[in-house]
Amino acid sequence: MDWLQTAERVFEFKDIPEEKKAKLIALKLRKYASIWWSNVVTKRVRKGKGKIKTWDKMKSKLKSKFLPPHYLQDNFLKFHHLKQASKSVEKYTRDFEQLLLKCDLKEDESQTLIRYLSGLNEEIAHVVELHPYTSLDELSVLAHKVELQMRIKGKGIVAKPNPRPYPLQK
């Protein structure tokens, strides 16, 4: 699955036109994947079907062949049950984003934000909810800041006010 995301990034970086993406990937396939793809192409010719010209169609064929049938279900299940628990906000965010990519969810940003928020520890989520946010990045930064403040308070560290709030004038 990671190599599919890498391919997408390369396509974007190199501005590969849509009609060349499937051809380029076909050239890059190695070992069993290359043999399998040659067989797919040959079978389509024998059946009188046209060539697979789009990257989306090729990607679909690759996924159905090389991803176990339970792969998506397992990741959806992990995503559905993902909780911060004893993890740091940073680790929770990383896990959340990885599963979001693996599941390839087509949901509104607001649904994704609620999904993220509901997995955070309650004491962090309750504070974060009081602040405005419009993106997952903003939300995760807020959660990280709240976690940091809670850690500081938990250690009994009190931030000292700056004795000189304004710069000295000379």
Backbone bond lengths (Angstrom), bond angles and torsions (degrees), N, CA, C in turn:
res aa  C-N    CA-C-N  psi(-1)  N-CA   C-N-CA  omega(-1)  CA-C   N-CA-C  phi
1 M - - - 1.454 - - 1.526 110.95 -
2 D 1.326 116.51 -37.11 1.456 119.82 -179.73 1.520 111.87 -61.89
3 W 1.331 116.46 -36.45 1.459 118.71 -178.12 1.528 111.38 -68.49
4 L 1.334 117.40 -27.26 1.469 119.64 176.02 1.529 110.31 -66.35
5 Q 1.323 115.24 -41.77 1.467 119.37 177.90 1.524 110.89 -66.55
6 T 1.329 116.60 -37.33 1.460 120.49 177.12 1.525 109.73 -63.50
7 A 1.320 116.85 -42.98 1.465 121.06 178.44 1.531 110.53 -59.68
8 E 1.329 116.55 -43.23 1.465 120.94 179.03 1.533 110.56 -60.39
9 R 1.323 116.57 -42.41 1.476 120.69 179.58 1.527 110.98 -65.38
10 V 1.328 116.57 -40.16 1.467 120.21 178.36 1.526 109.88 -64.70
11 F 1.319 116.67 -43.74 1.472 120.18 177.78 1.519 110.87 -55.96
12 E 1.317 115.23 -45.96 1.459 119.94 -178.38 1.529 111.22 -67.30
13 F 1.327 116.44 -45.36 1.460 121.07 -178.09 1.526 111.24 -62.38
14 K 1.314 116.27 -42.43 1.474 120.59 -176.13 1.526 112.87 -92.68
15 D 1.336 116.85 3.87 1.466 121.20 -178.98 1.534 112.20 51.36
16 I 1.322 116.08 49.88 1.464 121.62 -179.73 1.528 108.45 -72.84
17 P 1.325 117.59 125.47 1.476 119.98 178.09 1.532 111.00 -64.91
18 E 1.299 115.85 148.60 1.465 122.67 -176.03 1.532 111.92 -52.57
19 E 1.319 117.84 -41.57 1.469 121.32 -176.02 1.537 113.65 -70.04
20 K 1.326 118.04 -11.91 1.467 120.69 -179.35 1.529 113.39 -104.50
21 K 1.315 117.69 -10.22 1.460 120.95 -174.92 1.529 112.65 -62.40
22 A 1.320 118.07 -49.45 1.471 121.29 -178.61 1.526 110.37 -63.94
23 K 1.327 117.42 -39.84 1.467 120.73 178.73 1.524 111.13 -63.68
24 L 1.318 116.39 -41.81 1.456 120.83 -179.57 1.527 111.28 -64.31
25 I 1.317 116.78 -44.12 1.466 120.52 179.23 1.527 109.98 -65.02
26 A 1.325 117.63 -40.02 1.471 120.93 178.71 1.527 110.26 -58.28
27 L 1.321 117.13 -37.82 1.470 121.19 177.72 1.532 112.17 -68.26
28 K 1.323 116.74 -30.50 1.466 121.79 -175.80 1.533 113.84 -85.92
29 L 1.321 118.02 -13.28 1.463 120.46 -179.66 1.524 110.12 -65.32
30 R 1.334 116.41 141.73 1.459 121.94 -177.71 1.526 110.72 -127.68
31 K 1.306 114.64 159.00 1.460 124.15 174.10 1.529 111.94 50.09
32 Y 1.323 116.52 -128.59 1.464 120.13 -174.90 1.530 112.27 -59.70
33 A 1.322 117.23 -37.52 1.468 120.05 -178.72 1.528 110.75 -62.34
34 S 1.319 117.23 -37.64 1.464 121.64 178.92 1.530 110.76 -67.45
35 I 1.330 115.98 -43.72 1.475 120.17 178.29 1.526 109.89 -63.60
36 W 1.321 116.23 -45.50 1.463 120.84 179.16 1.527 110.97 -58.34
37 W 1.336 117.00 -45.25 1.467 120.21 -178.48 1.537 110.77 -64.34
38 S 1.331 117.37 -40.70 1.476 120.58 177.44 1.517 110.17 -59.26
39 N 1.332 116.77 -40.20 1.467 120.77 177.98 1.523 111.47 -66.08
40 V 1.327 117.59 -39.47 1.471 120.86 177.66 1.523 109.37 -60.22
41 V 1.326 116.32 -47.30 1.471 121.66 -179.24 1.528 110.14 -61.44
42 T 1.330 116.69 -46.54 1.477 121.74 -178.97 1.520 111.21 -61.77
43 K 1.320 117.52 -45.52 1.471 121.35 179.82 1.524 111.34 -61.78
44 R 1.335 116.75 -39.21 1.473 120.23 179.54 1.533 110.13 -64.51
45 V 1.324 116.90 -39.97 1.476 120.88 179.35 1.526 109.18 -64.04
46 R 1.341 117.16 -45.72 1.472 121.46 179.57 1.528 112.36 -59.88
47 K 1.328 115.63 -35.99 1.467 120.58 -178.71 1.523 112.23 -84.60
48 G 1.327 116.90 -1.93 1.464 120.95 -179.89 1.519 113.62 76.54
49 K 1.315 116.41 18.00 1.467 120.37 178.16 1.521 108.94 -86.40
50 G 1.316 114.55 154.66 1.459 120.06 178.62 1.521 111.69 -74.41
51 K 1.332 114.92 167.20 1.463 120.67 177.71 1.526 110.06 -67.52
52 I 1.308 114.39 151.64 1.462 119.33 172.88 1.518 105.61 -81.27
53 K 1.327 115.75 112.17 1.464 120.20 -174.07 1.519 114.14 -105.86
54 T 1.328 116.62 -18.64 1.469 117.72 -176.22 1.525 110.63 -101.81
55 W 1.303 114.40 147.48 1.458 121.36 178.08 1.527 110.30 -64.57
56 D 1.324 117.65 -38.15 1.468 120.32 -179.78 1.526 111.83 -60.88
57 K 1.337 116.01 -42.01 1.469 120.24 179.61 1.533 110.10 -67.64
58 M 1.328 116.09 -43.33 1.462 119.93 179.31 1.535 110.66 -64.22
59 K 1.326 115.13 -43.49 1.464 120.34 179.57 1.532 110.02 -60.03
60 S 1.304 116.59 -40.61 1.460 121.37 178.56 1.533 110.69 -61.70
61 K 1.320 116.90 -44.09 1.471 121.72 178.23 1.527 110.97 -63.69
62 L 1.323 116.35 -43.86 1.467 121.06 179.41 1.531 111.22 -62.30
63 K 1.324 115.84 -44.36 1.461 119.81 179.68 1.525 111.18 -63.12
64 S 1.335 116.46 -44.89 1.464 118.57 -177.42 1.530 111.45 -66.02
65 K 1.327 117.39 -27.65 1.462 120.33 179.23 1.535 112.63 -84.03
66 F 1.325 116.57 -45.49 1.460 119.67 -168.25 1.530 115.63 -102.72
67 L 1.308 117.66 -10.81 1.466 118.70 174.68 1.512 108.36 -98.68
68 P 1.323 117.36 130.31 1.462 118.68 179.03 1.535 109.69 -59.63
69 P 1.317 117.31 149.09 1.468 120.47 -177.22 1.530 112.90 -56.90
70 H 1.305 116.77 -31.05 1.459 120.75 -177.21 1.529 112.69 -86.83
71 Y 1.330 118.19 -4.08 1.471 122.00 -175.61 1.527 111.71 -55.29
72 L 1.317 116.36 -53.54 1.463 120.67 -177.87 1.525 110.96 -65.57
73 Q 1.325 116.70 -43.50 1.469 120.24 179.52 1.520 111.19 -61.67
74 D 1.331 116.69 -43.47 1.466 120.55 179.13 1.526 110.95 -60.45
75 N 1.339 115.84 -42.95 1.458 119.65 -179.31 1.527 112.09 -70.25
76 F 1.326 117.49 -37.42 1.464 120.29 175.39 1.524 110.05 -61.92
77 L 1.318 116.04 -41.79 1.459 120.68 179.53 1.527 110.36 -63.79
78 K 1.335 116.73 -46.14 1.469 120.42 177.34 1.525 110.41 -59.55
79 F 1.321 115.95 -42.95 1.461 121.11 -178.08 1.525 110.93 -64.99
80 H 1.317 115.46 -42.00 1.461 121.19 -178.99 1.532 111.44 -63.77
81 H 1.319 116.11 -35.36 1.462 120.36 -176.72 1.530 113.58 -98.80
82 L 1.323 117.63 4.40 1.463 120.52 -176.88 1.526 111.70 -63.91
83 K 1.311 115.26 125.06 1.463 122.83 177.58 1.521 108.36 -132.41
84 Q 1.311 115.69 151.84 1.455 120.03 177.99 1.527 110.63 -67.07
85 A 1.326 117.02 -47.26 1.477 123.36 -178.68 1.527 110.88 49.15
86 S 1.326 117.99 -119.90 1.472 120.22 -176.39 1.527 112.59 -91.68
87 K 1.329 116.74 1.31 1.470 120.35 179.38 1.521 110.66 -74.85
88 S 1.304 115.38 155.97 1.462 119.78 172.31 1.531 107.65 -72.68
89 V 1.315 116.16 162.17 1.469 120.42 176.49 1.525 109.33 -60.24
90 E 1.324 115.82 -38.20 1.474 119.80 -179.61 1.526 110.95 -61.20
91 K 1.332 117.55 -46.44 1.472 121.64 179.50 1.526 110.52 -66.74
92 Y 1.328 117.04 -42.61 1.469 120.89 177.70 1.528 110.12 -59.76
93 T 1.327 116.71 -44.16 1.466 120.89 -179.43 1.522 110.58 -62.92
94 R 1.327 116.35 -43.32 1.472 120.63 179.01 1.531 110.35 -61.19
95 D 1.331 117.10 -46.80 1.472 121.28 178.59 1.530 110.41 -61.43
96 F 1.325 116.20 -43.14 1.470 121.71 -179.63 1.533 110.18 -59.78
97 E 1.319 116.29 -48.94 1.470 120.29 -177.52 1.525 111.72 -65.96
98 Q 1.325 117.57 -37.84 1.468 120.20 177.94 1.522 111.05 -63.70
99 L 1.328 116.34 -44.62 1.464 119.41 179.59 1.521 111.39 -69.36
100 L 1.308 116.98 -34.27 1.463 120.94 176.64 1.529 110.01 -59.52
101 L 1.328 116.05 -43.05 1.464 120.59 177.96 1.526 111.81 -68.30
102 K 1.317 116.57 -44.70 1.465 120.16 -178.00 1.525 111.75 -63.42
103 C 1.323 116.46 -37.08 1.467 120.36 -178.45 1.524 111.99 -80.53
104 D 1.327 116.26 -18.59 1.460 121.67 178.81 1.530 110.98 49.78
105 L 1.333 115.44 49.60 1.457 121.04 -178.27 1.520 111.80 -68.91
106 K 1.302 115.19 139.60 1.456 121.58 175.09 1.527 107.28 -109.18
107 E 1.325 115.21 74.64 1.455 119.30 -179.55 1.521 109.50 -124.45
108 D 1.327 115.80 160.92 1.460 120.79 177.37 1.518 109.59 -63.08
109 E 1.328 115.71 152.24 1.461 121.72 177.77 1.528 110.01 -56.55
110 S 1.335 116.56 -39.38 1.468 119.06 -178.33 1.528 111.40 -63.77
111 Q 1.326 118.11 -34.82 1.463 121.21 177.35 1.533 110.57 -67.29
112 T 1.327 115.65 -40.33 1.458 120.68 178.80 1.531 110.37 -63.90
113 L 1.336 115.70 -40.71 1.465 119.70 179.21 1.517 111.44 -63.32
114 I 1.316 116.77 -42.40 1.467 121.19 178.58 1.526 110.24 -65.77
115 R 1.327 116.56 -39.40 1.467 121.14 178.21 1.536 109.68 -60.82
116 Y 1.336 116.69 -44.33 1.469 121.86 179.31 1.529 110.19 -64.12
117 L 1.327 115.51 -48.51 1.456 121.80 -177.83 1.528 111.41 -60.09
118 S 1.318 116.82 -40.16 1.472 120.12 -177.11 1.528 112.40 -70.65
119 G 1.328 117.49 -17.69 1.458 120.12 177.60 1.517 113.69 -90.09
120 L 1.324 116.18 -14.75 1.465 120.26 178.78 1.528 109.86 -69.24
121 N 1.315 116.54 154.70 1.465 119.93 172.91 1.528 108.29 -60.50
122 E 1.326 115.62 142.85 1.469 120.94 -173.76 1.515 113.79 -55.07
123 E 1.332 116.82 -44.23 1.467 118.83 -176.32 1.539 111.23 -63.69
124 I 1.304 117.36 -30.43 1.470 120.34 177.18 1.532 109.31 -79.49
125 A 1.321 116.14 -45.41 1.470 120.80 -178.37 1.523 112.24 -58.78
126 H 1.329 116.73 -41.53 1.468 120.06 -178.35 1.527 111.68 -62.55
127 V 1.308 117.14 -37.85 1.466 120.31 179.05 1.526 110.14 -73.89
128 V 1.313 116.47 -43.38 1.468 121.35 -178.61 1.529 111.07 -60.73
129 E 1.330 116.59 -38.23 1.464 120.85 -178.85 1.528 112.83 -60.05
130 L 1.305 117.11 -21.98 1.465 121.21 -178.52 1.523 112.86 -78.37
131 H 1.319 117.01 -9.81 1.460 121.51 -176.55 1.527 110.71 -110.18
132 P 1.334 116.54 152.61 1.470 119.02 178.46 1.541 110.97 -77.76
133 Y 1.309 116.29 144.79 1.463 122.88 174.98 1.526 107.54 -156.00
134 T 1.314 115.95 150.02 1.465 119.66 -179.38 1.519 113.05 -129.42
135 S 1.338 117.23 -6.96 1.458 119.71 -178.91 1.530 109.64 -141.04
136 L 1.307 115.02 164.92 1.459 120.39 178.14 1.525 110.27 -63.48
137 D 1.319 116.76 -37.63 1.468 119.90 178.04 1.527 111.14 -61.02
138 E 1.326 116.33 -47.42 1.468 120.21 179.20 1.528 110.79 -61.57
139 L 1.318 115.72 -42.62 1.461 121.04 -178.44 1.530 111.02 -64.46
140 S 1.314 117.30 -43.39 1.462 119.75 -179.18 1.528 111.43 -69.49
141 V 1.325 118.01 -34.22 1.468 121.19 176.25 1.531 109.60 -64.73
142 L 1.331 116.40 -43.89 1.470 120.46 176.96 1.522 111.09 -59.45
143 A 1.322 116.28 -46.87 1.466 120.63 -179.14 1.525 110.63 -61.48
144 H 1.314 116.18 -40.32 1.465 120.51 178.87 1.532 110.77 -63.76
145 K 1.325 116.84 -42.29 1.463 120.72 178.88 1.529 111.16 -63.98
146 V 1.317 116.34 -42.72 1.467 120.58 179.36 1.530 109.66 -63.20
147 E 1.323 116.80 -44.14 1.466 120.81 178.63 1.531 110.45 -59.67
148 L 1.307 116.81 -42.87 1.458 121.58 179.75 1.529 110.98 -62.41
149 Q 1.329 116.33 -44.45 1.471 120.39 177.86 1.522 111.20 -61.97
150 M 1.319 116.72 -41.65 1.459 120.27 -179.91 1.522 110.79 -65.36
151 R 1.312 116.87 -37.87 1.461 120.90 178.73 1.521 110.54 -65.33
152 I 1.310 116.37 -42.16 1.469 121.02 179.12 1.531 110.12 -63.67
153 K 1.335 116.43 -46.27 1.470 119.99 179.17 1.521 111.54 -64.51
154 G 1.320 116.93 -36.24 1.456 121.68 -179.62 1.517 112.55 -65.84
155 K 1.300 116.86 -28.02 1.467 121.19 178.84 1.520 111.26 -89.88
156 G 1.316 117.11 0.38 1.456 120.71 179.24 1.518 113.03 75.71
157 I 1.316 115.33 17.00 1.461 118.87 178.69 1.520 107.75 -85.45
158 V 1.284 115.90 124.32 1.460 119.79 178.30 1.518 107.49 -109.79
159 A 1.305 114.57 127.43 1.465 118.27 179.17 1.521 108.61 -67.07
160 K 1.309 115.59 127.02 1.465 120.42 179.76 1.521 109.14 -81.11
161 P 1.337 116.09 135.57 1.461 117.13 177.12 1.519 109.49 -67.25
162 N 1.303 115.08 146.62 1.458 120.63 178.80 1.522 107.95 -67.64
163 P 1.355 117.96 122.26 1.465 119.30 -177.70 1.525 111.91 -66.40
164 R 1.303 117.01 -22.90 1.474 120.63 179.01 1.522 108.19 -122.42
165 P 1.313 117.51 85.42 1.462 118.54 -176.54 1.526 113.06 -67.27
166 Y 1.313 116.91 -19.69 1.462 118.80 179.60 1.517 108.66 -119.95
167 P 1.308 118.40 146.05 1.451 119.54 179.12 1.537 110.82 -63.61
168 L 1.293 115.05 144.88 1.468 119.49 177.81 1.521 109.76 -67.55
169 Q 1.277 114.48 139.46 1.467 119.56 177.52 1.506 108.52 -96.50
170 K 1.280 115.69 135.55 1.474 119.66 179.57 1.487 110.22 -107.69
